[in-house]
Amino acid sequence: MANRVFQGIVCQMRDAIDRVVGVVDETGTIVACSDLNMIGEYQPGFVEERMSGDVFTRNGCSFHKFSSNAHNDYAVYVEGADATASQFASLVAISLRSIKKLQDERFDKTNFVKNVVLDNILPGDIYAKARELHFPTDACRVVFLIRVVSNTDISAYDVVNSLFPDKQKDFVFNISEADTVLVKEIPKGIQSRDLEKLASSIVDTLAGEHYIRTVVGIGTPIFTVKELAASFKEAQVALEVGKVFDTEQPIISYDHLGIARLIYQLPTTLCEMFLREVFKQGSIESLDNETLFTIQRFFENNLNVSETSRGLFVHRNTLVYRLEKIKKLTGLDLREFDDAIVFKVALMVKKYLSANPAKY
C-alpha cells in the first residue's frame, strides 16, 4: 500500500523538478521510482552507507532517509550529487514522511476500532490508545453489520469501503468471509429512519451494481468509543432475530425488534413452559398450514373478521367456523384481544424454539 502511494508522489515530483526521483526500502531495493524501469532494482552499498547518517550521496544520487516511526525504513534519492539534488531529496523526504505517517495512523485507527468492536482491548487501555492515535472518543457513532447471503466473487468489503471515503470518521473492516463491519460517525440526534435509509442504499448498491445480496443489522447510536462493542453486539442480535422472525427484511434495526428481542433473550426452558401453559387444551402442531395462514391474515387485519374474509376470498361464516375450530383446539378465542395477544406471542415463541433449540 505504501509503495503505491510513494509511486504516485515521485511521479509528480519528476514533473516538478525534472530529475529521476525514487524511494528505496531498508534493504536498498527500489520500491518506487519516476523511471518505472528501475523499480525492483537494488542500490549497491546503500545498506552500509545508511548507517553513517540520514543524508548522504551514493552512485551519483543524493539520499535522505525517512520514516514515520523510530526506524529508518525508507530513503528518498534524487538524481545528482549536487546541493540542489540534496535539497530536493530533503523536501521529498519530508512530504513522504508526512504521507506515510497519515497512512500508518489511518491503518492503526482502523485496527484500534476493530479491536474495540470485537472486545479485544481492555477497557482501561481504550482511552490511552485513543489519545495516542488522536482518535475522538466522544463522537456519536453507530455500527452496521453487513452480511453477505449470496455466493459472489466480488468482495463486499471493497465495495463498502469505497462508499465511505472519509477514513478519519468512517471505518470499514472484515470480521469473517461473510461479515463486514461499518463504524460510521453520525450527527447527534439522527433519526433511526435515516440510518435505515443509509443501510438501504448500501444494500441497493451491492445488489444493483455488483449482484451481492446482503442483509444489514443496525446497532443503536453510541456516544463514547468504549460503547462500540455494545452497538456491534446489538447489530449481531438484530441479524439473528431477523433471521428467526422476519427473514424477508434486508434491513433490521435493533431499535425496532420489539417483542422479538425479548423472546430471543429468554431461556428455552421458560419458552417451553410458556407453550405448555398456552396450549394445554391442545397442541399447536394440530393446526394445519391453511389454518396458520388464516391466523396470520387475521392478525394483519387487526382481528377484523369482515376484512379478513374479503382478503381470503371466503365467506364470513367460513372464517368464523375456522376461528371456532382454533378455539376448540387451543382454548383461545382469537376474536378476543387478550387471547389474540397470547396466541401471537406463542407463535413467535414456537418459531424461536424451532430456530434455536439449543441456544441456552
Summary of the structure (lengths in Angstrom):
residues: 360
radius of gyration: 31.0
end to end distance: 44.9
largest distance: 101.9
contacts: 1081
relative contact order: 0.07
helix: 54%
strand: 15%
